[in-house]
Amino acid sequence: MKEERIPQTWVGQDLILCRSGTENWELVTLREVNELGLAYAYKAGEVEGQLVFVPWSSVSWMRPPIPEDLEALEAETG
């Protein structure tokens, strides 16, 4: 049996994702991870639920959200 590692273990979870070239982050739900990149769905905004694929070269970092992240997002979206 293949051992699952991060980020594969995060599939199905909400994450904070920062794309390369920006300091802005987004709250997303990780849908799939493979050797080419990852697929996620937006959690908020006009594109909520929209599925997006990005190659690994477009990902700066990602991690599970902390309460401060969710508070900042709530304050931003009203």
Contacts in CASP RR format, 6 or more apart in sequence:
PFRMAT RR
TARGET T0000
AUTHOR 0000-0000-0000
METHOD contacts of the structure
MODEL  1
MKEERIPQTWVGQDLILCRSGTENWELVTLREVNELGLAYAYKAGEVEGQ
LVFVPWSSVSWMRPPIPEDLEALEAETG
7 30 0 8 1.000
7 33 0 8 1.000
7 38 0 8 1.000
7 62 0 8 1.000
8 33 0 8 1.000
10 30 0 8 1.000
10 33 0 8 1.000
10 62 0 8 1.000
10 64 0 8 1.000
11 30 0 8 1.000
11 31 0 8 1.000
11 32 0 8 1.000
11 33 0 8 1.000
12 29 0 8 1.000
12 30 0 8 1.000
12 31 0 8 1.000
13 29 0 8 1.000
13 30 0 8 1.000
13 64 0 8 1.000
14 27 0 8 1.000
14 28 0 8 1.000
14 29 0 8 1.000
14 30 0 8 1.000
14 43 0 8 1.000
14 64 0 8 1.000
14 65 0 8 1.000
15 27 0 8 1.000
15 28 0 8 1.000
15 29 0 8 1.000
15 30 0 8 1.000
15 40 0 8 1.000
15 62 0 8 1.000
15 63 0 8 1.000
15 64 0 8 1.000
15 65 0 8 1.000
16 25 0 8 1.000
16 26 0 8 1.000
16 27 0 8 1.000
16 28 0 8 1.000
16 62 0 8 1.000
16 63 0 8 1.000
16 64 0 8 1.000
16 65 0 8 1.000
16 69 0 8 1.000
17 25 0 8 1.000
17 26 0 8 1.000
17 27 0 8 1.000
17 28 0 8 1.000
17 40 0 8 1.000
17 59 0 8 1.000
17 61 0 8 1.000
17 62 0 8 1.000
18 24 0 8 1.000
18 25 0 8 1.000
18 26 0 8 1.000
18 59 0 8 1.000
18 60 0 8 1.000
18 61 0 8 1.000
18 62 0 8 1.000
19 26 0 8 1.000
19 54 0 8 1.000
19 58 0 8 1.000
19 59 0 8 1.000
19 60 0 8 1.000
20 57 0 8 1.000
20 58 0 8 1.000
20 59 0 8 1.000
20 60 0 8 1.000
21 60 0 8 1.000
22 60 0 8 1.000
25 69 0 8 1.000
26 42 0 8 1.000
26 43 0 8 1.000
27 42 0 8 1.000
27 43 0 8 1.000
27 44 0 8 1.000
27 65 0 8 1.000
27 69 0 8 1.000
27 70 0 8 1.000
27 73 0 8 1.000
28 40 0 8 1.000
28 41 0 8 1.000
28 42 0 8 1.000
28 43 0 8 1.000
28 52 0 8 1.000
29 40 0 8 1.000
29 41 0 8 1.000
29 43 0 8 1.000
29 49 0 8 1.000
30 38 0 8 1.000
30 39 0 8 1.000
30 40 0 8 1.000
30 62 0 8 1.000
31 38 0 8 1.000
31 39 0 8 1.000
31 40 0 8 1.000
31 41 0 8 1.000
31 51 0 8 1.000
32 38 0 8 1.000
32 39 0 8 1.000
33 39 0 8 1.000
36 55 0 8 1.000
36 56 0 8 1.000
37 53 0 8 1.000
37 54 0 8 1.000
37 55 0 8 1.000
37 56 0 8 1.000
37 59 0 8 1.000
38 53 0 8 1.000
38 54 0 8 1.000
38 56 0 8 1.000
38 59 0 8 1.000
39 51 0 8 1.000
39 52 0 8 1.000
39 53 0 8 1.000
39 54 0 8 1.000
40 51 0 8 1.000
40 52 0 8 1.000
40 54 0 8 1.000
41 49 0 8 1.000
41 50 0 8 1.000
41 51 0 8 1.000
41 52 0 8 1.000
42 48 0 8 1.000
42 49 0 8 1.000
42 50 0 8 1.000
42 52 0 8 1.000
43 49 0 8 1.000
44 73 0 8 1.000
44 77 0 8 1.000
45 77 0 8 1.000
END
